[in-house]
Amino acid sequence: MKFFLKLLILLIIHIKPISSATTSTTAKFAVIMDFDTENILYDKDANSRIYPASMSKLMTLYVLFEEISSGNISMDTEFLVSEKAWRKGGSKMFVEIDSYVKVKDLLKGIIVQSGNDACIVIAEGISGSEDAFADLMNNKAKKLGLLNSNFKNSTGWPDDEHYMTPYDLALLSKKIINDFPEFFTMFKEKEFTFNNIKQGNRNPLLYSYQFSDGLKTGYTEASGFSLAATAEKSGRRLIAVLSGMDSVKERKDETIKLLEWGFREYVNINLFEENETIIEADVWLGDKSIIDLITKNNVNFTLHKRNINNYSAKVIYNNPLPAPINTDTEYGKLIIQNTFKGDLEYPLYAKESIKKAGVFKKISSALSFFIFGGYAE
């Protein structure tokens, strides 16, 4: 028989779109990302390549976190300090040449003190050389979906071929928070003492914005002052990446301004939970006549508060669904329309597998359909 396309409108609210309130920043590049939905609330050349400076160390840290979590090294593993690491300029942890330093100290030396020397010790300890470690960083970046990033070193030391985008930095920040919550707590530590030298965390938001709990600053003369920051307020987390500012104060003030704007103006809509039934579909010639269609991910998105009712949702699928049915095949789509990000599509899957019906069930179902327009149980 011919299957027909069934279109079910779950919710339609016809409201004239209202333009979202906007904001501005003196930063040359900026992005605000909602942590849960990954929706972009603010974009100022967020896909432009920038010199990330010490924000690059977030990728160094991601690789290190993964090495620890996989059991390749431990927090008590000791790495040798080479002359290259000891001599490196810029921000330093002040490790001693030819000494051995534990990973747990090197971690804080990078996170709190932004130590270039600590990064090189880690790179050489894991990969044998900083160049080899940069290759590891690039391979990991591709796997994480950082499509416009390239690393030439572990520190963010200026290099024309070393770059990231604000968007990639925001996505990497989310990956760190999500994948390694046990390490992320270190980012809010305000000071660390090593070799009898106490240094404070360079993230200014930790001292002036109560909702902030990480991540990493950056500065070079060419790129100006930069910051990849995150904050959690009233159950929502935002990530902000700003670059190209002229002072420490401007970096702090502009980041707080954009974060507060994002918290104030936007709200998350949680429409369906992971594996929640979206719709029941008829099954043709199966050992069951009804199947639940689900999404395998949470259906959530971010809207401006003034547009909170300005969206529609619909389900499209072929009805009835012919048996056999499995849980890995896409059987339809849930489409969310009129979000400020554009249409969002979520594939629909069967909640359970259904086998083909036996011969008598097939005959009974076929007769029921042709005579009564329905299915026999």
N, C-alpha and C positions, 0 to 999 in steps of 0.2 A: 504494500500500500504506500501511498505518498504521505510523507510526514509534512506537517505544516509548521510554519514558524509562529511561535507563540510569543507575544510581547506583553509582559506584565508591568504595569506602572505601579510601583510600590508607593511612591509619594511624589506629588507634583504640587509645588507652591508657586503660583505665578505672581512674582513681585518684580517690579522694575529694579534692575541692579542699581545699587548705590555705590558710588566711587569710594574706595577705601581711603581713609586718611593716610597721608604720606608724611614723611619726615625727611630730614637732610642731615648730612654730616660733613665736617671739614676734612675727614679722612679721604685720601685719594681713592682708596678701595675699601669696600665693606660688604659684609653679608651677615644677615641674621637668620638662623635656622632653628625651627622648632625641633627639639630632640626626639619627641615621640613620632611625629609625622614626617619629618625631614622636609616639610614645606618651607620654602624660602619666604620670609616676611619682608625682607629688605635686601636689595641688590644694587650695589654701585660698582659696576665693572667687576663682578664677583668671579667671572671666568677669565679675567686677564692674568697673565703670568706676572708674578712679582718675585723679588728677592725675599725669601721668607726669613732670612737671618736665623736667629736661634729658635724660631718656631719650627724649623726643620727637625729639632731635637725630639719633637713629638713622634716622628717616624723612627728615630733611633730608639726611643723608649718603647714604642710598640713592638719592634723586633725583640728588644730585650725582655719585655713582659712575656712574649710568646716563648722565648727560649727558657725562661724560668718555669712557666706553666707546663711546658712539655716535658720538663725534667732533664733537659740537656745540661742545665746549670742550676745552681741553687743560690739562695741569698748569701750563703757562706762561702761560695766559690771565690777564690782569690785570683786576681789577674795581675800580671807584671806591668809596671809602669816603664814604658820605653822612653828613650831620650826625645823622640818626636812628641810624645804626649806631654812630657815635662816642659818642653820648650814652647809649646803652643801658646800664642798670645790670646788677647781678649779676656773674657770672663773665665775665672779659674777656680777650681776646687783646692788647688795647691797640693797636689800629690807629689811625693818625693821620687826622684829617679831611682830605678832599680828596686823599688819597694813593691810589696804585694798589697793590694787593696781589695777588700771584700766587696762583692756585688751590692750588698745592701747599703754600703757607704757610697759607692759610685752612683747608685740610683738617686740618692738624696743629693749628691753632688751635682747631678744633672737637673733634677726637678727643682730644687730649692736655689742652688747657687749658679745654675746654668753653666757648669764647668765644661769648657772646651776640652780641657785635659782629660776629664772623666769620660767624655764621649769617645775620645781616641783610645783610651785604655779598654773600654768596652768593645769597640770595633775590632781592635787587634786581638783581644781575648777571644772573641767569638769567631772571627773569620780569618785571623792571621794578618790581615792588613786592612787599612782604611778603605782602599780601593775595592777590595773584595767585599767589604761590608756595605759599601755604597751599592754594589750590584745586588746584594741581598735586600737592601732597602727598596730598590727599584722593582724587583720581582714582587715583593710584598705589596707595594703600592698598586701594581696592576691587579693583583688578586683582590684588593680592597675596593677597587673601582675608582681609584684616583687617576683619572685619565689624562690629566694635564700637569703632571709633576715629574721632575727628574732630579736625581740626587747625585752629586759628585763627591760628597764628603758627609761625615756624621755630625758635623757641628753647625752647618749653615754658613760656613766661611764663604765670603763672596766669590762667586764663579759664574761666568756668563752662561754656563750650561746647567747651573743649579737653580731650579725654580719650582714654584708651586702656584696655585691659585687660591684666593680666599675661599672659594667653594670647596676645593680639595682639603684645605685645612679644617674647615668646619666638619666635613664628613669624617676626616681622620680623628678629630676630637670626639665625635660621637662614637666612633669605633672603640676608642680607648675607654671611654666611660662605660660603654655597654659590655665590652668583651673582658675588661679587667677591672671590675669594681673594687677588688681587694687592693689593687695598686693605685687606683684613682684617688683614694683618700690621702695619699702622700702629697698631692698637689696643693692642699690647703695648709700644709705645715709652713709656718712663718719664718723659721730659722733653722740652721743646721751648723754644728761645729765640727770641724775636721782639722787635724793637725794644729789644734789649739787656736784655730781661726774661726770665729763665729761670723756667719754671713746671713743676711735676711733674704727672704723670698723677694724676687724682683717684681712680682705681680702686684700692682698697686691696688687692685680691687679687694685684695684680702684684708686690707687695712681700712678701707673706706666704703665698702658696699657689702652689707651684711648677708646678702643672698649669694655672693660669689664663693666658689670653692675650687677654682683652678682656671686656666691651664698654664699657658706659656707666653712670655714676652719675647720680643725681638727688636734688635736695633742694628742698623749699619748706617754709615753716613749717606750711602746712596739711596737706601730704602726708607730712611727715617724711622720713626718709632711705630712699632706694631704690637698687636696683642691678639692672641686666640684665647677667648675667655668663655666661661660658662657660669650660669647662675640658676638656682632653683627657687621658685617663689610660688606659694599657694598650690603646690602639687605639679607645677609645670616647670620644665627645664628648657632654657634657650641657650644657644651657642652663638657667640659673636666673634667675628674676625675682622679686624680693622688694620689698615696699613697705610703708611705714607703721612704720618703726622709729625709735627715740628717740635713737640716737647713731651715730657713725661706727664705733665698736667693735662695737656690736650688729649693724650692717649687715654688717661683715666676718665676724664669728663665725657668724652665722646662715646666711649664704650658703655658707661653707665647710662647715658642718655638713650642710646639705642636699645639697650636691654629693657629699660623701664618702659619705653615706647612699645616694645613688643609684648611685654606682659600686660600693659594697659589696654592696648587696642585690639588684641587678637584672643581667640578662644579656640579650644580643640573640640571637635565634634566626634564622639565615639559612637558610631552607628551600629556596628556589629562586632562581636568578639570572635577571636579565632575559633574555627570549627563550629560556630553557631549556625543553625539552619536558616538559610535565606528564603527558600521556597521548597515546596513539595512538588515533585514532577511525576507524571504518569510513566509507567514502564510497559513496554510492548513485548509480550511473550516472554516474560520473566517469571521466576518462581516467587516473586513478589510484585505487586502491582503499583507500589508507590515507593519513591526514593527521595530522601532529603538531599538537597544540593547545598553545599557549604563553601565558604572561603577558607583557605588555609592560613590566612593572615588576618590580623585585626583590620577592620575597616574604619579608619579614622583620618581626619584631615583638619586643617586649620582654616578658620574664617575670621574676617574682621567682625567685630561685635555688631556693627550696624547691618551686616549682611547675614546674620546668623540663621535666618529663615529662607535665605535666597539660594536654595539648591534643590535639585530633584534627583531621585534615584529610580532606576529601572533595571529589570532583569530580562535578558534575552536568552532563549534556549529553544531547541527543537523539541516539540512535544507530539507524541510520546517518545521516550528514549528507548531504543531497541536493546534488548538483552543480547549478549551478556554485558554487564556494567562493572567497571573496576574503579578503584579509588584514585588512580593516577592519570586518568584521561580528563581533559577539560570538556565539560558538557554545556557550558554557557558562560555568560558574563554578567556581572553586576556593574552598572555604569553610574557613576555619580557625576552629575552635570552642574555647571554654573558655580564651581568653586573658583577662587581667584587664580588657582594654578591651572585651570582648564579641566577638561573631563578626566576623571580618574576611573580606570578599569581594573576590575578584580576578577580573575578566572574563577569559575565555579566547578566544584568537584563533587562526586558522589560520596556520601558519608559512609557507605558500605558497599561491598561487592554484591552483585545479583547475578545468579546463573540463569541460563536459558530454562524455560519451563519444559516439563515433560510433554509427551505427545498429547495426552488427554487434556492437560491444562492449556496447551496451545489451541486445541479445537474449541474448548469452552470459552477461552478469552476471545477468539476470533468471532465466534457466534454472538457472544455478548456485545462485542463492539459493533458488529454490523446490524444487529437487531435492536439493541437498546442504546447504542452510542456510548457504552461504558465498558468496564472490565469486570470479569467475574473474579471473586476472591478465591 
